[in-house]
């Protein structure tokens, strides 16, 4: 009998089956928790509707997260530049840290994708 690899063994940058493009409805998030957190995403000057929550690498069952990667973290200017479609630079940073590092891409290539 062959043992199946554990999830931790699979969580290597670049090892996944497909991407999921996750969207979120900004007005709903702002009403539920964003306003409470004083998120800039919820400021009326933005008038966000759908925002890209991000592009997530996925397995057929489950997903990798917080993978080790030799790639450098994104700069503040890179994450700030993503705020127009992700809501805030903070979300862009969080999504890189949790999901982007598992793609095997550089931060610039990940955000470009």
C-alpha positions in Angstrom: 0.0 0.0 0.0 1.3 3.4 -1.0 0.9 6.3 1.5 -0.6 9.5 0.1 1.4 12.7 0.5 0.2 15.0 3.2 -1.1 18.4 2.4 2.1 20.0 3.9 4.1 18.0 1.4 2.0 19.3 -1.5 2.2 23.0 -0.4 5.2 23.8 -2.5 5.3 27.0 -4.7 4.2 26.1 -8.2 2.5 22.8 -7.2 -1.2 23.2 -7.9 -3.9 22.1 -10.3 -5.6 25.3 -11.5 -6.5 28.9 -10.5 -9.7 30.2 -9.0 -10.5 33.8 -9.7 -12.4 34.9 -6.6 -14.5 38.1 -6.7 -16.3 39.8 -3.8 -19.2 42.3 -3.6 -17.6 45.3 -1.9 -20.8 46.9 -0.6 -21.8 43.7 1.2 -18.4 43.2 2.8 -18.3 46.9 3.8 -21.7 46.6 5.5 -20.8 43.4 7.3 -17.3 44.2 8.5 -15.4 46.7 6.4 -17.0 49.8 7.8 -16.2 48.5 11.3 -12.6 48.0 10.4 -12.5 51.5 8.8 -11.3 50.0 5.6 -10.4 52.5 2.9 -12.1 50.2 0.5 -15.4 51.3 2.0 -14.9 55.0 1.6 -17.7 56.5 -0.6 -15.1 58.1 -3.0 -14.3 54.7 -4.4 -17.8 53.4 -5.2 -16.6 49.8 -5.6 -18.9 47.1 -6.8 -17.3 43.8 -7.6 -13.7 43.6 -6.7 -11.1 41.0 -7.4 -10.5 39.1 -4.1 -7.6 37.5 -6.0 -6.4 34.7 -8.1 -5.9 31.6 -5.9 -3.9 28.4 -6.8 -6.1 25.4 -6.1 -5.8 21.6 -5.9 -8.7 19.5 -7.1 -9.4 19.2 -3.3 -8.3 22.1 -1.1 -5.7 24.7 -1.8 -2.1 25.5 -0.9 -1.3 28.5 1.3 1.7 30.2 2.9 4.1 28.3 0.8 7.9 28.8 1.0 9.2 30.7 -2.1 12.5 32.1 -3.1 10.6 35.1 -4.6 10.8 38.5 -3.0 7.8 40.1 -1.4 6.0 42.8 -3.4 7.0 46.4 -2.8 4.5 48.8 -1.2 4.1 50.5 -4.6 3.2 47.2 -6.2 0.5 46.4 -3.6 -0.8 50.0 -3.7 -1.1 49.8 -7.5 -3.4 46.8 -7.1 -5.9 48.7 -4.8 -8.0 49.8 -7.8 -9.1 46.2 -8.5 -8.5 44.6 -5.1 -10.0 47.3 -2.9 -6.8 48.1 -0.8 -3.1 47.6 -1.0 -3.5 45.7 2.3 -5.6 43.1 0.6 -3.1 42.8 -2.2 -0.3 42.2 0.4 -2.4 39.6 2.3 -3.3 37.7 -0.9 0.3 37.6 -1.9 1.4 36.3 1.5 -1.3 33.6 1.7 -1.8 32.6 -2.0 0.6 34.3 -4.4 3.6 32.7 -2.8 2.2 29.3 -3.8 2.0 30.1 -7.5 5.8 29.9 -8.1 5.6 33.3 -9.8 7.4 36.5 -8.8 5.1 39.1 -7.2 5.2 41.2 -10.3 4.2 38.3 -12.5 1.5 37.3 -10.1 -0.1 40.7 -10.0 0.3 41.0 -13.8 -1.6 37.7 -14.2 
